[in-house]
């Protein structure tokens, strides 16, 4: 039985799937061989199509210029976007809604609204060399001074820095009544003291880079503070919940693509006089994969509906961890099986299984490792019991 999605969501699912199949997937191999880039002239056209489909800033209310999609709609869109490799699906943007809601009128005009329109681009500087999943361990400081702050520190994995013109930086207040509290700041990328130390190469082939960025006494006006001193971790937790849910959705999309591709190949590939899909060991890998995908999809869709219903945010926090944990590990298992089914072809960069085998690995790391998700889940289990978490 298919999940009972509303007819309007099914229609949207179909339109996004068509866009992915016709406009993104055909460019995967080109992107793989060209540092993750689209062919010349293609990206601008696709950005217009994204806008026409109502997917630009899909998580932002329509009255602010975004797509205004529900969580369920966003999960369905993200699932389809997850079917494409090389980060080409990142053409669909999702600015942090919690920051939109906290921004002052001047911040809205300067950074937020242009980002929603696609005229500006943001990136997030949170992770550090000694602070990944444990965000409270960050050492970057914001020292209050006359009319503002001085930011000092070093951030790692600043995703999309090369495409951004401003950063959202998390730091700890150094001094004053909120000493040690977390805070977020808007910082323009061309501000004096913002320096790229190096741009490491990663397993995936994305056009979005993840450099190490230093902040050397960067002067930031007080008006660039997002919300209040001490709210920084609240914003980060909100972003984590959202991203963990959407990672789960994208992993479902990747798994579906892998199962489809591996199944089609297994029907055509013959060994010892018959299609390999008739071999029980191949059948077992495909059967396990589609069963796990069904479970992950049910979890993801239901959790998206729970967000739309405004259910207890503490339960949602744990359930987002559950969805990310299960879906990301499920997709990694599916990718491994797909490589095995394709055999030598599955080890070629031109093969979808090889690309996903590399790309999906990070989903067990970023926005909180699998181990951190287990700690979050276990903590809520101890406090609330299994009934609260799973019904």
C-alpha angles and dihedrals in degrees: 000000000000117000108268098250117171114259091248091055091048088053091051091046089055094049093049091046090053090050091050094046096045104031110025111028093055089063097051098097093043089052091047090057096040106052094272096301128138117239112276114288096010102098097061091052092049092049088057090051091050089053092047090052090054093244101119106110086351093179095055121090117263093237088064093049099265132120094261094212122168119243090256091052091048092050090052091048092046090050091057092044087052090065092074126076134216095048090280088136089066086085082088104078130206115186113198107274093201090062091048089055093049099043121113120235090260092049089049091053096042103042116355105052094043088050092051090050091049094245093114133030131214136202132189125239107193111115121082137186091265099028122062119130088003095070093173088069094069115129100196108118137206108205113198115235136164106310096352147350143293112228119208128174147077127265128199131205094019093180118214093006090139091057097040131088096194139027136219103218128194117210141157119249110248109206136350129071093314097048110163095015120130122248138174126222138189108232124179111231093232093056115129111264097029104119135170108228096186142332110226123207115244135202094256127067103232129151086223110088128207107210132177107249128195126208110204111187091317108189110226123182117235089243089068092066109111110225112323137325106275096032096090096096092048090057091047093051090050090051091047092053091051096044094045090055093047092046088056090051094048090049089055089053092049092049092050091051091049093049092049093048095044092046092050091049093047090054092053102036113088127200125174090001101306140074110275090231086076090064112098095223091056090045091052093053092050093043093051090047098052092044092053091046091055091052093048093048093050090051093048098047093046091050091050089053090050089056091051089050091054095238123177107307093214091057090045089053091057093041092052087055089050093050095047092045095050099038096045094048090043092053092048090053091048091050091051091051091047092054088051093050092050090048114191090358089060089063094057119100090227089064120091092222093057092050095047090045087064100034100048093054093079092057087075089056116034123075086024127333123258088255092055090048089055091051091051092048094047091048092055091043090056092048101041110016131234093286092065093049101044105014 
